[in-house]
């Protein structure tokens, strides 16, 4: 990750100075993929195909091979010779990469990373781009597609402004006036140093998270407990008598997950949850529209896989029950909110933040 940068600038001298700067900083630049190397190659492809399918495909291949780029520097406006309907604001290049990055931010493995983007803009854009730099969610709200599913991902992501700001690191330099390249290269020099610090912090956080998840690898799967009736309790799908201590602790028809709900244990935990619903159907069935609370206290351990796996389980395996809510402790709620699969589960969570 962050091993290469992508430079897409029409001004040949600015492109050259930018690549020289990155070379001095010992930052590799993509040179082998034409669509990620020259704006002219993108123009030719778009004019031929009237879409950015090939560009998106090449970028996907780049990310698969190299991870997210250390730096992406590109022109904010590019005239691809398209109609007003096809590209009304000359931002097709920007929209293409913002969409690609947004989908990556919500995919497994990239949610904790960052998209480090430098736009090359005219000076009259300074105020607008400054706002996008402070609030990148404003920019994401402007990208739309013909795919409702993709739009849903964009809207959900843009709505979480803190997460968007953590992922998108957007800044800018100006198109040089009258050949005055030095001030913009100096500004870019400082930007590269700033991104170096951001990347170092991101990599440290990812390493810490990975280490933490390795530590949780030995924990036992969470117990799934549901007070079925006044005198009966279901523990991991098996019916038993309620002991005095449990009578005080568990509310009837509330489900509790107590223990580890992690990458290693989630298959067993979801199996126990399903068994609990099956056991309840025989003694005190949950109704399809009944409020069903699944309680996950902060004493229960979750990791980065919880949101996506649990979200998929609730959506598919328990799809018939419309009233399920996750009642999480504040710390676990915060962990889930900052995880890459948050969108899959956000609608189930009772807001405890």
C-alpha positions, 0 to 999 in steps of 0.5 A, a space after each residue: 500500500 502507498 507504494 506508487 503515485 499517479 500523476 494525471 496533469 495536462 500541463 507537460 511542464 507541471 507534470 515533469 516538475 511533479 514527477 521530478 519532485 516525487 523522485 527526489 522524495 523517493 516516491 515511485 510513480 506509475 509509468 507502465 499503465 497508459 490510462 494512469 499515466 497520460 491524460 491524452 490516453 484517457 481522452 482518446 479512450 473516452 472519445 472512442 468508448 464514451 465511458 470510463 470503463 477501461 479507466 476504472 478497470 485499470 485503476 482497479 488493477 493498479 489497486 489490486 497490485 499496489 494498494 491505494 496510491 501514496 498520492 494522486 495528483 490530477 487536473 480538476 477540470 479536463 475537457 474530454 470533448 463530450 457533450 454537455 449532457 455527458 460531462 456538463 462540468 468537465 469533471 468526469 475525471 474527478 467523478 470517476 476517481 472519487 467514485 472508485 475511491 468511495 467504493 474502495 472505502 466501503 470494501 474489505 481491506 481499505 476502510 482504514 486507509 486514505 485516499 490522498 488526492 491533490 487537485 490542480 485548479 485555477 485560482 478562482 476555484 480556491 474557495 470552493 476547493 478549500 471547502 471540499 478539503 475541509 468537508 470532502 463529503 460535500 464533494 461526494 454528494 455531487 457524484 451520482 450514477 445510473 445505478 441505485 445500489 451504487 448511489 445508496 453506497 455513496 449517500 450512506 458514506 457521504 452522510 458519515 462526514 467524520 468517516 469521509 474526512 478520515 478517508 479522503 485527504 483532499 488538497 490542491 495546487 494552482 495551475 501556474 500563471 505565466 510559467 511560474 511553476 516554482 511556487 506550486 512545486 514548493 507547495 506540493 513539496 510541503 503537501 508530500 511531507 504532510 501526506 508522509 505523516 498521514 500515511 505513517 499514522 494510517 499504517 501504524 493504526 492498521 498494524 495496531 488493529 491487526 495485532 489486536 485482532 491477533 490477540 483476540 484470536 484465542 478468545 471463546 465464541 460469545 454465549 448467546 443467551 435469551 430469556 425465553 419465558 418467566 422460567 425458561 432460558 435459551 443458552 446457545 440454542 438449548 432450553 434450560 431452567 432460569 436460575 435466580 441470578 439470571 432472573 434478575 439479569 435478563 429481560 424476557 425475549 431480549 438476546 445477549 451476546 457475551 464474549 468474543 464476536 470476532 473473525 474466528 468466532 463469528 461463524 459459531 456466534 451466528 450459528 448460535 443466534 439462528 439456533 436461538 430463534 429456532 428454539 424460541 419458535 417452539 416456546 415463545 416465538 418472536 413475531 415478524 414485526 416485534 421489537 427484538 433487542 440483541 444486546 452487545 455490551 462493551 465487555 464483549 469483544 468485537 473486531 473489524 469483521 463484526 459489522 460486515 458479517 453480522 450485517 449480512 447475517 441479519 439481512 439474509 438469515 433473519 430477513 423475516 424479522 423486521 424489528 431487530 435492533 442491536 443495543 451496543 455499548 458506547 465503546 463497541 458502537 464507536 468501533 463499529 462506526 469506524 469499521 469498513 463494514 459499517 454501512 451494512 449494519 448501521 440501520 440496525 444499531 441503536 444510536 448510543 454515541 
